[in-house]
Amino acid sequence: MDDAITRAHRQEWARVVATLTRRFGDLGLAEDAAAEAFATAVERWPSDGVPANPGAWLTTTGSRKAIDRIRRESRRDDKHEEARLLFDEPPRDVGAVDDDRLRLIFTCCHPALSPEARVALTLRMVGGLTMPEIARAFLVPEPTMGQRITRAKAKIKAAHIPYRVPEAEDLPGRVDGVLAVLFLVFNEGYLATGPDTDPVRHDLTVEAIRLTRLVRELAPSGEVTGLLALMLLTQARAAARVSVTGELVTLDEQDRGAWDRDLIDEGHALVRQCLADVAAGGPPPGRYQLLAAINAVHTDARDARDTDWSQITTLYDRLVRLDPSPVVALNRAIAVAQVDGPDVALALVDRLPLDGYHAFHATRADLLRRLGRSADARDAYDRAIALAGNTAETAYLTRRRDQLALQGDRSAGS
């Protein structure tokens, strides 16, 4: 029963919140009513059984909870209005695409909200993450994150931000923000945070891909196509990414026969489309197109030893010029290590201001290990383990650190 309720939460949370938001026009009310509906499911499903259609049951229960709250708070004094809420779906101007969850994400990603609030609100409303999970993802205290989300919902209500997909003339200015949030939602699913969370949350990655496809239908562009390609090529490797013991499997160690070839073929076709558009005089490739091209090179190699690291380094050179962030520079250094050696890469990594980022220390640990600096590598692994929030990644880093200790013991014994 716990599994059934957890599965229903992951599959139906965004749909229930989105439907209730459309019906009642209040994001905060919709979230509270959805939470109450799931709490009722926890109480009733063990004795009544799981409904044949959990989503419909939760939506109906959430609607009743919302109406009860409206009554208690005396927000509706007109009895006719109350009756309409009980029996009718109020007509609303829903915009160009009739998809509740797409409208929800455009609402959560409204430019009136700060970038941090957009991501946090989307992870909560669309992704269904709990407040502690979101706080861990942002590396901030839980009360701080709670206040951030509360303020965002209050701003949506106070500013009368509409629950709709923007009109065609407004879309170009809105899509970039939505893509950034969708990318972060996908990443949270692909490397989920939290000690009690599955290392890969397929519900989030699949939903991010679904919404990106809708955005591409609504406002096609090179960057939307690039993001979709990037997600598909990344998702294609998901089945090989975690071992049966729950440990992260790095790209070079993955069973490439377990990769989803259909997703790879679709992703490669989208990358070729982006390249053709650029060659035909379109705008130069943006961040998502370059990341997709990098992943296309990785997934084109049937064996890790066949990876064209020179091409990947060249693509990262272009990406660094476009996005000179420390995280991009870190990923470029990983590629440089394959071309120019770990000593050159370590010199690049040590310049980066990423002490609070677990991947920085994990990268340093691997480079130091390859250079034979075992003691320094163990210290870097310890730091990476302390910062990592993904259970599979923690297991992998712990094993690599312990292997160094074993190697040291063997050397001492010899």
N, C-alpha and C positions, 0 to 999 in steps of 0.2 A: 504493500500500500504506500509506503514511503516513496518507493521508486515511481509509482504511478503519479503521485502528487508532484514529485520533483520533475518528472517528464512533462506533466501538464503545465507546470510553471514555465519551463523553458520553451515549450512549443506555443503556449497560448497567452503569455503575459502581454506581449506587445500588441497582439490582436485585441485583447480585452481592453487594455488601456486606450488604444486608438479608437475603438468603437464607442466606448463611454465618453471619450473626449468629443467625438463628433456629435453624440447625442445631447450631452449636457453643456458643452462649450466651456468647460472648466477643467484644466489639466490637473490641478491639485485635487479636485473632487474625484476625478476619474482614477487617479492613482490610489487615493484612500479607499474608494469603493472596490477597486480591483483587489487591493490587499485584504479587505474584509471578506471578499468572495473566496479568496484562497484560504483564509483562516476558517471560514465556514466549511470548505471542502475538507480540511484537516479534521474537523469535528464530525462531519456527517458521512464521508465516503467509507470510513472503516466499517460502519454498520449498514449503510444503505447500498454500498457497492459503488464502483466507478461508473459514472454515466456513460451511455453509449457515445455521446458527443460531449466530451469534457468542456470544449471551448464554448459551446452554446450554453451549457449549464452555468459556467462561470460568468458569462456575459449577462445572462438573465439574473443571476444572483447579484452581480455587481450593480445592475440597473436598479434592482430593488433596494440595495443598500444605499445607493445614491439618492433615490427618492426619499427613503427614510431620513437621511441626513438633511435633505432640503426641508422636509417637514419639521424636523426638530429645531432647525436653525431659523425657521420662519422666513425662509427666503422667497417662498411662494405663498402669498395670501389668497390669491385668486383660485377658487376651487375648480374653475374650468381649466386653468392652466395645469393644475395638479392632475386632473383627469386626462388631459392631453399627454402629459408625461407618462402616465400609466399605460396608455393604449396606443399612442401614435409615435412614429418616428418623425421628429420635426425636420422639415426640409431645410437644408443648409447649402450655401454656396460653397461647393467643395473644390472648385478649380478644374484644371484640365484633365487630371487623372483620378479615377474613382478608386483609390486605394487608401484605406484608412492609415496603414502604417507609413506609407510614403508621405501623406499629409502630416503625420505625427513628426516625422524626422525633419521636415521643412519648418515646422513650428519650433522644434527643439533647437534648430540651427539658425534661427532668425538672427540677422546681423545686429539687432538691438542688444543681444546678449554677448557677453565676453566670450572669447574662444574657449576658455577653460570651462565656463558654464555650459556652453553648447555640448561639449564632449561629455561632461558629467551628466547632464540632463538626458542625453541620448542613451548613454550606457544604462541609466536608471529606467527610462521610460520605454525604450525600444529593446535594450538588451536584457532588462530585468535583473541587473546586478544589484546586490544589496549595498547598503551604505558602507559597511566595512570593506567590501571588495573594491568599490570605487575609490575609497580613501587610500587603500593600498596601492592601487594602480597609479594614483597621483602622488604617492609618497607624502600625504598630508594627514593630520589627525582626523579621526572620524567626525568630531563636532564641527571642524572647519568645513569639511565636505558637506555635511548636513546643512549648514548655514548657506553654503554656496548654492545648493540645489533649491533650497527654500526661497532664497532671494530671486533666483531665476524664474521660478514659477510665479512668484508675486509680480515680477516685472512683466511677464507675459499677460497676466490678468490686468494689471494696471494700465499697460500700454495698449490693451485691446488687440494684441497680436493675433491675426486671423489664423484659424485652423484650416489651411488650404495649401494646395500647390500654387506657387506664384503664376501670374499670367506670363505669356510668352515673352513680352518685352522686358520683364523683370528677371527672367531666369538666368541670363548670363552672369549677373552680379551675385546670384545666390548659389549657383552650382558649386563653385570652388569650395565654399565653406561646408557644404554638404559632403563633398568628396573627402575632405580632410577628416570629417567625423566618421564617415563610413570606413575609411582606412583604419582609423583607430579602433573602431568597433571590431573590425575583422582581426586586427592584431591582438586584441584582448581575447578573442575566441581562439586564435591560433596558439597563443602562449598565455593561457589564463592565469590570473593571479589568485592567491589565497591557498592556505594549507588544506582546506577541505573541499577544494574545487578540482574537477577533472582537469588534467593538464592541457587538454584540447577541448574547447567547447564548440562542437560542430553546429549547435543551434545558432550561435552568434556568427560563425563564418558563413553558414548557408544563408542566413537572413541578410548579412551585409552584401553577399553576391546577388541575392534576389533584388534588393533595393537598388544596387548599382545598375543592374539590367534595366530596371524601370527608369532610372535617371537617364540612362543612355537612350532609351526610346523617346523620352521627353525632350532631352536637350543633347543630341549627339555632338561629340567633339573628340579631338585626339586624346585629351587627358581623361575623359570619361572612359573611352575605349582602352586606354592604357591601364587605368585602374582596374577595370574588369579583367583584362588580360593578366595583370599582376596577381589578382586574387585567385583566378582560375589556376595559374601555374603554381601558386603556393599551396592551394587546397589540394591539388593533384598529389602532393607528397604526404598528405596528412596521415594516411594509413600506415606509412612506414616510419613515422616520426617518433613514435613512442613504443618501446619494447614491451613484451608480455609481462615483464617485471615492473613496468611503470617508469622506465628510465628513458630520458631523451636520447634519440639516435641522431647523431650529427649527419649532415648532408653527405659527407664522404663515406659514411658507414651504412647508409640506408640501402635496403633492398629495392633497387630500381624497378624490379619486376612487379613490385606491389604498387607502383605509381599508377594513377588513373590516366591511361593513355588518351581517353576521350577528352578529358579536361585539358591535357597538354596539347592535343591537336587543336582544340578550339582556341586556347591561349596563344599558340604559335600563329594561327591564322589572324588573330586580332593584332598581334605585333607586326606581322607583315602588312596588314592594312594600314597601320600607323606609319610604317616606313614608306609605303606607296604614297600616302597623302603628303608626307613631307617632301618626297621626291617630285611630286606634282606641283610643288610651289606652296604648300600649306605652311603654317607656322612651325618653327623648330620644335622638336620634342620637349615636353615638359618633364617634371619630376617623375610622374607615374609612368610615362612612356619609357623613360630610361631605366627605371626599376624593373619594368616588365621585360625590357630587352635583356637586362642582366639575368633575370630568371629564365628567359628563353634560352640563353647560352647554357646555363646550368642544366636545364631539363633536356637539352639537345644531346648531351653527352650520355651515351649508354653506360659508360663506366666513369667513375670519378677521376681516374687517371687521364681520361680523354678531354677533360674540361679545358676550354680555351681561356686560360687565365689572363693572357695578354689582352684579349678582347674585353674581358670583364674589367680589367684595370683601365682600359681606354674609356669604357662607358662610365666608370666611376670618376674619371678625370672630368668628363663633361658634367656629371651630376654635381661634383664639388663646385664647379664654376657657377652652377645654377643655384645650388643650395649649400653654401659653405658652413654647414653646421658641424659641430664636433661628432655627432653620431654618424653622419655620412662619411666624415674623414676616418672614423674608426673602421667602418666597413670597407672603405678603400684600402686601409692599411692591411686588412686581412687578405685582400687580393694581392697587394704588393708583396706580402710574405711568400706567396706562391711563385712569384716571378723573380724577385730580387733577394729573397731570403729573410729569415726571421729577425736578423740583426737590424736590417734596414727598416723593417716594419716596426720593431720595438722602439726605435728612435722616433718614428712618427707618432706612435701611440702615446709615448711618455709626455708628449707636448700637450695632450688634450685635457681640457678641464672637465673631466667626467668621473671624479672620485666617488660620487654617489650613485653611479650607474653600474649595475652588476656585470653587464656585458663588457665593459671596459676592463674590469679586473679579470674576467674569464679569458678575454683575449690576451691580456698580459701574461696570465698564468700559462696559457698554451705556448706562447712565444718563448717565455723563459724556460719552459720544459724542453722545448726543441733546441734551445741553446745550452742545455745541460746545467742550468742554474736552478737546481732542485729546491734548495731552501727558499729562494725568492719566489719560485713558482708555488710552493706550498702556502706561503703567506698570501699570495694573490688569490689562490683558490679559496682560502679561508674568508677573505674579504668578499669574494664573489658569492660564496655560499650564504654569508650573512645578509647580503642584499637581495638575493634571488627570491622571487615570490612564487615561482612555478615549481610544483612538486617534482615533475619529471626532470626539470633542469637541475634542481638541487641534488637529486639522486645521481645524475650524470657527473656533476662537478665533484661530489663527494667521492665517487669511485675513482675519478682521475687523480684527486689529491691523495687518496689512500694508496693508489698504485705507486705514486712517487715515494711514499713512506716505505713500501715493500721493497722497491728498488734500492732505496738507501740501506735497508737492513741487509739485503743480499750483498751489496757492495762492502758493507762493514764486515760481514761474515767471511768474505773471500780474502 
